[in-house]
Amino acid sequence: MRQRLALELPERKAESIWLHASSVGEVALLEPLVKAFEREAPDIPLLITAFTSTGISTARQRFPEHTVRA
């Protein structure tokens, strides 16, 4: 509940990109965007969040090299 209310936001570096998806479908839609960031800005870390537990699980599977949080 604290994460959903943004009371416990994940730590991030000063320069990073935060991508949020509501569910599994939106996580899937992030793939081309993530690949573009990896290609164009490989030094900038990505933080990927999702609203649903299945979305988080899918994001962890699809983007293991990036930080994925609820």
Secondary structure as GFF3:
##gff-version 3
##sequence-region A 1 70
A	DSSP	beta_strand	17	21	.	.	.	ID=ss1
A	DSSP	alpha_helix	24	40	.	.	.	ID=ss2
A	DSSP	beta_strand	46	50	.	.	.	ID=ss3
A	DSSP	alpha_helix	53	62	.	.	.	ID=ss4
A	DSSP	beta_strand	67	69	.	.	.	ID=ss5
###
